[in-house]
């Protein structure tokens, strides 16, 4: 297998593609809101690219603090078990009956369970900090996909037909057939780039929650793009 097959998805090429799309939209539809959405997507890519570096110090400190607390909890648990076992012994150094084992067993189990829960929480704490930030970015991207879908929602190909009869509440289209086709195509491209930006969030992550959220966004944008291409296919010739 060649090295090219293992190259990761990088932010710079995605950003360049979004910038080019932004410029194309600005050239054809400078007053449309779709241009601002493309600019917001550029900002999102910058956040995805700089996020790990910006949070690296905070995550490193959280990891160090959590490891110190884990060691302290393990030591405290060990000391508590030793003291509990010593207090359960009588003067002769032996337990007088089997009933004397019950409080000791109960204390041991409780200490081990609570210590295990605390260690699990502290061990995964730095990863949860990173996950929270990544999920916040993915939530913004999901909202952006719906915003793009709202922009194309009112672009009805039926309004371009000669037989179309507008009602009193019909909004004027103010687009030619070629302009509508180009506008819908821009929406489809931007949805695809939203999916690529979401994939950037998971490029360095193996978190199951993050990967599942990325997959959901990619499926969402693919479905929206499919609806747009159905519109393009029924545009009058």
PyMOL commands that set and color helices and strands:
alter all, ss='L'
color gray80, all
select helices_A, chain A and resi 3-6+11-28+33-88+100-153+157-160+177-201+208-233
alter helices_A, ss='H'
color red, helices_A
deselect
rebuild
show_as cartoon
